[in-house]
């Protein structure tokens, strides 16, 4: 999923979030990449306690609209 920067200056000014499965842990990570440096190191990596199935999809809405 692409998340635009707070005040974007270009079409790719923001972040890409993706789930990555780690077979050694048997669980997934949520990885955040800078869209303008897609092949660089992740901006952040959050270790999740479970495996997120490949192909998982859903909607992202603000908490007050849920």
C-alpha positions in Angstrom: 0.0 0.0 0.0 1.2 3.5 -0.8 0.9 6.3 1.8 1.6 9.8 0.6 3.9 12.1 2.6 2.2 14.8 4.7 3.1 17.5 2.1 4.1 15.5 -1.0 6.3 17.3 -3.6 6.2 14.5 -6.2 4.0 11.6 -7.2 6.2 9.1 -5.4 6.8 11.2 -2.3 5.7 8.8 0.4 6.0 5.3 1.7 5.2 1.8 0.6 4.0 -0.7 3.2 4.1 -4.4 2.6 4.0 -7.7 4.6 7.1 -9.9 4.3 7.1 -13.5 5.5 10.1 -14.6 7.5 10.4 -18.4 7.3 13.0 -18.6 10.0 10.6 -17.0 12.6 7.5 -18.5 11.0 5.9 -15.0 11.2 5.6 -11.9 9.1 7.0 -8.4 9.3 5.4 -5.1 8.2 8.0 -3.4 6.2 7.9 0.4 5.4 10.0 1.6 2.4 10.6 5.1 1.1 8.9 5.1 -2.3 11.6 7.3 -3.7 14.3 4.9 -2.6 12.5 1.6 -3.1 15.6 -0.6 -3.2 17.2 1.0 -0.1 16.9 -0.2 3.4 13.5 -0.2 5.1 12.5 3.0 7.0 10.9 0.7 9.5 10.3 -3.0 10.1 7.8 -4.3 12.6 7.9 -7.9 13.7 4.4 -9.4 13.9 3.7 -12.3 16.2 2.0 -14.3 13.5 2.1 -15.2 9.8 0.1 -12.9 7.5 -1.2 -15.0 4.6 0.1 -14.0 1.2 -2.7 -12.2 -0.8 -4.3 -10.7 2.3 -6.2 -7.6 1.4 -8.5 -5.2 3.1 -9.4 -1.5 3.6 -7.6 1.2 5.5 -9.8 3.8 7.0 -9.3 6.3 9.8 -10.2 5.1 13.3 -13.1 7.5 13.6 -14.8 6.2 10.4 -14.7 2.5 11.4 
